Amino acid sequence: MQRVLPISPGVGFSSRTFLGAAEQLMLAGVRQLVVREPSWTSSRLREVLGELDEMDSLIVHECCEDAEILALETGCGLHMSSRTALAGLRERFDGLLGVSTHGRESLLRAEDAGADYALLSPIYAPYSKPDDTRTPLGVRRAVEACRDVSIPVFFLGGIDEGRARDCMDSGAYGVAMIGALFGEDARTHDVATALLEAVG
């Protein structure tokens, strides 16, 4: 997987706005995307996914309508939240599988369940969730949580260019981002370019 993983914020974008942001990500060189749009119907989501065939990895978040069915039908990956029971999932879904985690134990559970990658958050206070009351892990604790995990782990929460470089220098596989990558098209491109440079 690429070292930068964008995640859409789930704020009810129009298809045009969403595709505009995705186009800017691709122009910057990003080739993977987690689509997290719970307000969209599955038919609308299917149409949007069909417009993104230049992406190497499209991943449907489980909050989307009929996410698992859609992922199976389209060949997209599937991303599960930290609250989901993962037992048996790997047996019925053989595509790219990701799981959100918040510490060492949930990382180990994700790996044991057959996940291909994990998100670990929050590393810093999230830009996309200003009311989040969770205590950020910080880079040092996040790296320690990954110590016995062999799958790729993306650090998420409050990531910007400088913090992305710090995460990578400390041993993170990659960084994930929500808030800063989905705004005006020009900003999406600039932030994505800077992130790709930061992660090497």
C-alpha positions in Angstrom: 0.0 0.0 0.0 1.0 3.6 -0.6 2.2 5.5 2.5 -0.6 8.1 2.5 -4.2 7.0 3.0 -6.9 9.7 2.6 -10.3 9.1 4.2 -13.4 11.1 3.1 -15.0 12.9 6.1 -18.6 11.7 5.6 -20.1 15.2 5.6 -22.6 14.6 2.8 -20.5 16.0 -0.1 -22.2 16.2 -3.5 -20.8 13.7 -6.0 -19.3 16.5 -8.0 -17.5 18.0 -4.9 -16.2 14.5 -3.9 -15.0 13.6 -7.3 -13.3 17.0 -7.6 -11.3 16.3 -4.4 -10.5 12.8 -5.6 -9.2 14.2 -8.9 -6.9 16.5 -7.1 -5.6 13.6 -5.0 -4.9 11.6 -8.1 -3.1 14.6 -9.8 -0.9 14.8 -6.7 0.0 11.1 -7.0 -2.3 9.5 -4.4 -3.6 6.2 -5.6 -5.7 4.9 -2.7 -8.8 6.3 -0.9 -11.2 5.2 1.9 -14.7 6.3 0.9 -16.6 7.1 4.1 -20.0 8.6 3.1 -22.8 7.2 5.2 -25.5 9.6 3.8 -25.1 8.3 0.3 -27.3 5.5 -1.1 -25.5 2.4 -2.3 -26.4 3.2 -5.9 -24.9 6.6 -5.7 -21.8 5.2 -4.1 -21.5 2.6 -6.8 -21.7 5.4 -9.5 -19.0 7.5 -7.7 -16.7 4.4 -7.4 -17.2 3.8 -11.1 -15.7 7.3 -11.8 -12.5 6.5 -9.8 -11.1 3.6 -11.9 -7.7 5.3 -11.9 -7.3 4.7 -8.2 -5.3 1.5 -7.4 -7.1 0.9 -4.2 -10.7 2.1 -3.4 -11.8 1.1 0.1 -15.5 1.3 1.3 -16.0 2.2 4.9 -18.5 -0.1 6.7 -20.6 3.0 7.6 -21.7 3.2 4.0 -25.0 1.6 2.9 -24.5 -2.1 2.0 -20.7 -1.7 2.4 -19.7 -5.3 2.4 -22.0 -6.3 -0.5 -20.8 -3.3 -2.5 -17.1 -4.1 -1.8 -17.7 -7.7 -2.9 -19.5 -6.6 -6.1 -17.0 -3.9 -7.1 -13.8 -5.5 -6.0 -13.1 -2.6 -3.6 -11.6 -3.1 -0.2 -13.5 -2.9 3.0 -12.7 -0.9 6.2 -14.2 -1.8 9.5 -14.6 0.4 12.6 -13.1 -0.4 16.0 -16.5 -1.5 17.3 -17.1 -4.2 14.7 -17.0 -7.9 15.6 -14.4 -9.2 13.2 -14.9 -13.0 13.7 -15.6 -14.7 10.4 -15.1 -11.6 8.3 -11.9 -12.8 6.6 -13.7 -16.0 5.6 -16.4 -14.3 3.7 -14.4 -11.3 2.4 -11.1 -11.9 0.7 -10.4 -8.4 -0.6 -8.3 -5.7 1.0 -9.4 -5.4 4.6 -8.7 -2.6 7.1 -9.6 -2.0 10.7 -9.7 1.1 12.9 -7.8 0.7 16.2 -6.9 2.7 19.2 -4.1 0.9 21.0 -2.0 -2.3 21.1 -4.7 -4.7 22.0 -7.0 -3.7 19.2 -4.1 -3.7 16.8 -3.4 -7.3 17.7 -7.0 -8.3 17.4 -7.1 -6.7 13.9 -4.1 -8.6 12.8 -5.4 -11.9 14.3 -8.7 -11.4 12.4 -6.8 -11.2 9.1 -6.8 -7.5 8.5 -4.4 -6.3 5.8 -3.8 -3.0 7.4 -4.9 -0.9 10.4 -5.5 2.7 11.3 -4.3 3.8 14.7 -5.7 6.9 16.3 -5.7 9.5 17.6 -2.0 10.3 17.4 -2.6 14.0 17.8 -5.9 15.9 18.4 -7.9 15.3 15.2 -8.5 18.3 13.0 -11.7 16.8 11.7 -13.1 16.2 15.2 -12.5 19.3 17.3 -14.8 18.0 20.1 -13.0 14.7 20.4 -12.2 14.2 24.1 -9.9 11.2 23.8 -6.3 11.7 24.9 -4.0 11.5 21.9 -1.5 8.7 21.9 1.4 10.7 20.7 4.0 9.3 18.4 6.1 7.4 21.1 3.1 5.5 22.5 1.8 4.8 19.0 5.1 3.3 17.9 5.2 1.2 21.1 1.7 -0.1 20.4 2.8 -1.3 16.9 5.9 -3.1 18.3 4.5 -6.7 17.9 2.3 -6.0 14.9 3.4 -7.1 11.4 0.6 -5.5 9.2 1.0 -2.0 7.9 -0.3 0.6 10.5 -1.3 4.1 9.4 -1.2 6.8 12.0 -4.3 9.0 12.0 -5.4 12.1 13.9 -4.1 15.7 13.6 -1.6 14.8 10.9 0.0 17.5 8.8 3.2 17.6 6.8 5.6 18.1 9.7 3.9 15.5 11.9 3.8 13.1 9.0 7.5 13.3 8.7 7.9 12.8 12.5 5.6 9.7 12.3 7.6 8.2 9.5 10.9 8.9 11.1 9.7 7.2 14.3 8.8 4.0 12.3 5.1 4.4 11.2 4.3 2.5 8.0 2.2 5.5 6.8 -0.2 8.3 7.7 -3.9 8.7 7.1 -5.8 11.9 6.9 -9.4 13.1 6.9 -9.9 16.8 7.5 -7.1 18.6 5.7 -7.4 16.7 2.5 -11.1 17.4 1.7 -11.6 21.1 1.3 -11.1 23.4 -1.7 -9.6 21.5 -4.6 -6.4 23.5 -4.7 -5.7 22.9 -1.0 -6.4 19.1 -1.5 -3.7 18.9 -4.2 -1.2 21.0 -2.2 -1.6 19.1 1.1 -1.5 15.7 -0.7 1.6 16.7 -2.5 3.3 17.9 0.7 2.3 14.7 2.5 3.7 12.4 -0.3 7.0 14.3 -0.1 7.0 14.1 3.7 6.6 10.3 3.7 9.1 9.7 1.0 
